[in-house]
Amino acid sequence: MGPIVNLKTAQPFRGRFSARVGNPCHKGGFAVAVLCILGTLSCSGCGAPAPSSQFVDQADRLHREALSAAGASDSDLRDYVQLVGKRLMDAARDVDAGRTRDPMFLGMQFHLAACDVPNVITTGGRHIYVLSGLFPYCQTEDDLAAAMSHAVAHAVALDLERIDIRPDPNLPIPLIAWDMVSHRYTMDQERSADRFGYEMYLRAGYDPGKFTSVFEHVAARYPGVQSPDRKSAAMRIAEARSLGIPIEGPANRPLPVADPKTFLSLRDQAHGSRALQPGSLPELILESFPNCMLPGDTPEQEAARQQLRPLPPAKRLEPS
């Protein structure tokens, strides 16, 4: 097995992953035709705004005071999720240098969080959480990367800053979390995240023929989950396929971060990672975030959101 790069020291070290992340624009084949055309469309973000310091600070505080408790303790799992996330972020910069020019995007942190919901979450700022409940639906690293690319696209587009959330450093953590989980991205934001996510996924060298696989697997497990204001899973998958996914992936793709056998081992480790205390604040927050894999939320997510919901203010009784 070849060496990988230590994210802290940028020096090679012996490990279990093969992190040969190459340029998928090889001579001939599908990759040149699609990737290089996508590259010519990347100037749209040249005048993109910088991330709001208020949102960055709020996400840092939410991680520090609550969600860090959900992080995986296994260093292999932590490094693996970070490496896949870094590969996607590098691809995002190739696709759209304008929108990713802010230094914050160089320090994006990808966390594996113990939670049974199949979801990937961005809280704004530099934090993205891959929930362990996603892993059973991933047959390959391509599946994992497809789900993560959607959340990365939301983060790069600063979508959380555009849905009527107003950061307040004086709010207690449960109210900050409630403000986030009670707001959904718009349909246009979701559609754009799928499109940009596909572009970075392709640029990162993942198999375009597998881009929708993980969404299909999750939808098959939850066939009745549907919000009235969302497109069905079948419609979303059909739209994603219309982006230009071929029947077969391009030849000479770079190797994944983890070889197939190692991925399956890591998947089992992730799914078996330590559980949070039932009803704990980190668990309720992670479960309550709107599901980006499904056209609605699972019953477990709805129940968690009801527990997180703030109590109404007490009515003041006037003396008779």
C-alpha positions in Angstrom: 0.0 0.0 0.0 1.3 3.4 -0.9 1.9 6.3 1.5 -0.6 8.9 2.3 -0.1 12.5 3.5 -0.3 13.5 7.1 -2.7 16.5 7.1 -0.9 18.1 9.9 2.7 17.8 8.7 2.1 17.5 5.0 4.7 14.7 5.1 4.1 11.1 3.7 3.6 8.4 6.2 2.7 4.7 6.0 -1.0 4.1 6.3 -3.9 2.0 5.2 -5.2 4.4 2.5 -4.0 5.0 -1.0 -4.4 8.7 -1.5 -3.3 9.1 -5.1 -5.4 12.0 -6.0 -4.6 12.9 -9.6 -5.9 15.1 -12.3 -8.8 13.3 -14.0 -8.4 15.3 -17.2 -6.5 12.6 -19.0 -6.0 12.4 -22.8 -9.1 11.1 -24.5 -12.2 9.6 -22.8 -15.2 11.1 -21.1 -13.3 13.0 -18.5 -11.7 15.6 -20.9 -15.0 16.2 -22.6 -17.0 16.9 -19.4 -14.5 18.1 -16.8 -12.7 20.6 -19.0 -16.1 22.0 -20.2 -17.1 22.4 -16.6 -13.9 24.2 -15.9 -14.8 26.8 -18.4 -18.0 27.6 -16.5 -16.2 28.3 -13.2 -15.9 32.0 -13.4 -19.4 32.6 -12.1 -18.1 32.8 -8.6 -15.3 35.3 -9.2 -17.1 38.0 -7.3 -18.5 35.7 -4.6 -18.8 37.2 -1.1 -16.6 36.0 1.7 -18.0 33.9 4.5 -19.6 36.0 7.3 -17.4 36.1 10.4 -20.6 35.8 12.5 -21.6 32.5 10.9 -18.0 31.2 11.1 -17.8 32.1 14.8 -21.3 30.6 15.5 -20.3 27.3 13.8 -17.0 27.2 15.7 -18.9 27.7 19.0 -21.5 25.1 18.2 -18.7 22.6 17.5 -16.7 23.5 20.6 -19.6 23.5 23.0 -21.7 20.6 21.7 -21.0 18.7 18.5 -17.3 17.9 19.2 -18.6 15.4 21.7 -20.1 13.3 18.9 -16.7 13.0 17.1 -15.2 9.5 16.4 -12.4 8.6 18.7 -10.8 6.3 16.1 -7.9 8.2 14.4 -8.2 6.1 11.2 -11.8 7.1 10.8 -11.1 10.7 11.5 -8.2 10.9 9.1 -10.2 9.0 6.4 -13.2 11.3 6.5 -10.9 14.4 6.5 -8.9 13.0 3.5 -12.1 12.4 1.4 -13.3 15.9 2.4 -10.0 17.5 1.4 -10.0 15.8 -1.9 -13.5 17.2 -2.6 -12.5 20.7 -1.4 -9.4 20.6 -3.7 -11.8 19.7 -6.6 -14.2 22.5 -5.6 -11.3 25.0 -5.9 -10.6 23.6 -9.4 -14.2 23.9 -10.4 -14.8 27.4 -9.0 -11.7 29.2 -7.7 -13.7 32.4 -7.1 -16.2 31.0 -4.6 -13.5 29.1 -2.7 -10.8 31.7 -2.5 -11.5 32.7 1.1 -8.8 31.2 3.5 -11.5 29.6 5.5 -12.0 27.0 2.8 -8.4 25.9 3.2 -9.1 24.8 6.7 -12.4 23.0 6.3 -12.9 20.3 8.9 -14.8 17.1 8.2 -16.0 15.2 11.2 -17.4 11.7 11.5 -20.2 12.1 14.1 -21.9 9.2 15.9 -25.5 9.4 14.9 -27.8 6.8 13.3 -29.4 9.2 10.8 -28.1 8.9 7.2 -27.1 12.5 6.6 -24.2 15.0 6.0 -24.5 18.4 7.7 -22.9 21.7 7.3 -23.3 24.2 10.1 -21.8 27.1 8.2 -18.2 28.2 8.6 -15.5 25.5 8.5 -17.4 22.4 9.9 -19.1 19.5 8.0 -20.4 16.5 9.8 -20.7 13.0 8.2 -23.1 11.1 10.3 -22.2 7.4 11.0 -25.7 6.4 10.0 -24.8 7.2 6.3 -22.1 4.5 6.1 -24.3 1.4 5.8 -25.8 2.8 2.6 -22.3 3.3 1.0 -21.0 0.4 -1.0 -17.9 2.3 -2.1 -16.0 5.5 -1.4 -17.8 6.9 -4.5 -21.1 6.7 -2.6 -19.6 8.5 0.4 -18.1 11.2 -1.7 -21.4 11.8 -3.5 -23.2 12.5 -0.2 -20.4 14.6 1.1 -20.1 16.7 -2.1 -23.7 17.9 -1.6 -22.9 19.3 1.8 -19.6 20.8 0.6 -21.6 22.5 -2.2 -23.9 24.1 0.4 -20.9 25.2 2.5 -19.2 26.8 -0.5 -22.3 28.6 -1.7 -22.8 30.0 1.9 -26.4 28.7 1.7 -26.9 28.8 5.4 -26.3 32.5 5.3 -29.2 33.0 2.9 -32.1 31.3 4.7 -33.1 33.9 7.3 -30.8 32.8 10.1 -29.4 35.6 12.3 -26.4 34.6 14.4 -26.4 35.9 18.0 -23.3 35.2 20.2 -25.5 35.6 23.3 -27.9 32.8 22.5 -27.5 29.5 24.4 -26.4 26.6 22.3 -29.9 24.9 22.1 -31.4 28.0 20.6 -28.6 28.4 18.1 -29.2 24.8 17.1 -33.0 25.3 16.9 -32.5 28.3 14.6 -30.5 26.1 12.2 -32.6 23.0 12.2 -35.9 24.8 11.9 -34.8 26.4 8.6 -34.6 24.5 5.3 -32.7 25.2 2.2 -34.8 26.3 -0.7 -35.5 24.0 -3.7 -33.2 26.2 -5.8 -30.4 25.8 -3.3 -30.8 22.1 -3.2 -30.8 21.9 -7.0 -27.7 24.0 -7.2 -25.9 21.9 -4.5 -26.6 18.8 -6.5 -25.2 20.4 -9.7 -22.1 21.9 -8.0 -21.6 18.7 -6.0 -21.6 16.6 -9.1 -19.0 18.9 -10.7 -16.6 18.6 -7.8 -17.3 14.9 -7.4 -16.4 14.4 -11.1 -13.3 16.7 -10.8 -12.1 14.7 -7.8 -12.0 11.6 -10.0 -15.0 9.7 -8.6 -17.1 7.4 -10.8 -19.9 9.5 -12.4 -22.0 6.3 -12.9 -22.2 6.0 -9.1 -23.2 9.5 -8.2 -26.8 8.7 -7.4 -26.3 5.3 -5.9 -26.2 6.3 -2.3 -29.4 8.5 -2.7 -31.1 5.5 -4.2 -30.1 3.2 -1.4 -31.3 5.6 1.3 -34.6 6.3 -0.6 -35.2 2.5 -0.8 -34.9 2.2 3.0 -37.3 5.1 3.6 -39.9 4.9 0.8 -42.6 6.8 2.7 -40.5 9.8 3.7 -41.8 12.8 1.7 -42.4 16.5 2.6 -45.1 18.2 0.6 -42.8 21.1 -0.4 -40.0 18.8 -1.7 -39.5 16.8 -4.9 -39.7 13.1 -4.6 -36.5 11.0 -4.4 -37.2 9.6 -7.9 -37.5 13.1 -9.4 -34.3 14.3 -7.7 -32.4 11.2 -8.9 -33.7 11.7 -12.4 -32.6 15.4 -12.4 -29.1 14.3 -11.1 -28.8 11.8 -13.9 -29.7 14.5 -16.4 -26.5 16.3 -15.5 -24.7 14.0 -17.8 -23.9 10.9 -15.9 -22.7 8.2 -18.3 -23.5 4.5 -18.0 -19.8 3.7 -17.5 -17.3 5.9 -15.7 -14.2 7.3 -17.3 -11.1 5.2 -17.8 -7.9 5.9 -15.8 -9.6 7.4 -12.8 -7.3 8.1 -9.8 -7.4 5.6 -7.0 -9.8 6.3 -4.2 -8.4 7.3 -0.8 -9.1 3.8 0.5 -9.0 0.7 -1.6 -12.3 -1.2 -1.7 -11.4 -3.8 1.0 -10.2 -1.1 3.3 -13.3 1.0 2.7 -15.5 -1.8 3.8 -13.5 -2.2 7.0 -13.7 1.5 7.7 -17.5 1.4 6.9 -18.0 -1.3 9.5 -15.9 0.7 12.0 -17.9 3.9 11.4 -21.3 2.2 11.7 -20.1 0.6 15.0 -18.7 3.8 16.4 -19.6 4.7 20.0 -23.1 6.0 20.4 -24.1 9.2 22.1 -26.1 9.1 25.2 -29.8 8.9 24.1 -31.5 12.3 24.4 -28.2 14.1 24.8 -28.0 17.6 23.3 -25.4 16.6 20.6 -27.6 13.7 19.5 -30.7 15.8 19.3 -29.0 18.5 17.3 -27.5 16.0 14.8 -30.7 14.1 14.4 -32.8 17.3 14.0 -31.0 18.8 11.0 -33.1 18.5 7.8 -32.2 15.4 5.8 -30.2 16.1 2.7 -30.4 12.5 1.5 -34.2 12.3 1.5 -37.1 14.5 0.4 -38.2 14.7 4.0 -37.2 13.7 7.5 -37.5 10.3 9.1 -39.9 9.8 12.1 -36.8 9.6 14.4 -35.7 13.0 13.1 -39.1 14.5 13.7 -39.2 13.1 17.2 -35.7 14.6 17.9 -36.8 18.0 16.6 -39.8 18.0 18.9 -37.5 17.4 21.9 -35.1 20.2 20.7 -38.0 22.6 20.2 -37.8 25.5 22.8 -40.6 25.7 25.3 -42.9 28.6 24.7 -42.4 31.5 27.1 -44.5 31.3 30.2 -47.6 33.5 30.3 -47.5 36.2 32.9 -50.5 36.0 35.1 -52.0 39.3 35.9 -53.5 39.8 39.4 -57.2 39.7 39.5 
